[in-house]
Amino acid sequence: KRGPATGPNPTDRGKPGTKRHLVTDARGTPLGFRLSGANRHDSVMMAATLDAIPPLRSGRRGRSRRRPDKVHADKAYDARPRRHECRARGIVPRIARRGVESSDKLGRHRWVVERTHAWFNRFRRLPVRYERRADIYEAFTSLAASLITLNQIKRFC
């Protein structure tokens, strides 16, 4: 369907589509997400996705930490502006460099995000977008993120 937060999908004959940009913790619990059109590059949405993370409570005294200490990203994010966006927010960027680092080292961290995307796709309403309005699709995505987080809490606590 067409509507806000959709764009022509470059891999699916130009049909409109939506892309989820996720930030997860080391266990795969979704910390924040943003939606954009399928034709937007991932690296363009990095700042908005990092800003979607709510304040984190660590159980320690003092102010709660606003963002994680470091972020792992694949080679698609290898650009000087993306590194500056991370550093401006007090996050240490751990981004694989094109042509320098192999993807094997980063794969230890990257599969967690891919698994979380698979968890989102278990909710039958999300892989194919049927809603015209972006706020409804975002609400279903938020509900899925809440249920994934609840399952993580049940499993590890």
C-alpha positions, 0 to 999 in steps of 0.5 A: 500500500502507499502512504507515509513512510513508504518508498519504492523498493529497489529489489521488488520491481519498484513496489512501495515498501517500508524498512525497519531500522533497529538498535538492539542490545547484546541479547537482541532486545529491541532498544529503539526503531525507526521506519522509513521508505524502502528506498532509503539507505540504512546509514541515512537513518542512523542518527534518527535510530540512535535518537529513538533509544529511551533512557536506560536504567542501569541500577547504578546511582546517578543519572540514567544513561541516555544511550549505550556505550558503543555501537556495532555496525556493518560496512554499510555505515562506514562513512565519516558523518556516521562516525561523527554522529555516534561520537556527538552522542557519546557513543563509541562507533565500532563500524567495520571499514570497507576493504580493511576489516573482514566481516567475520569479526563483526558477524559475532555481533551482527547476527543478533540484529538479524535474529531480532529482525526474524523475531519481528517477522514472526508477527504476521502483520509486519513482513507485508505492510497492509496499512496505509497509515504509517502510525498504525504500522508503527503501532503494530511494530511497537507492540511487537517490540514490547512482546519481544522485550517481554519474552526476553525478560521472561527468559533471562529474569 
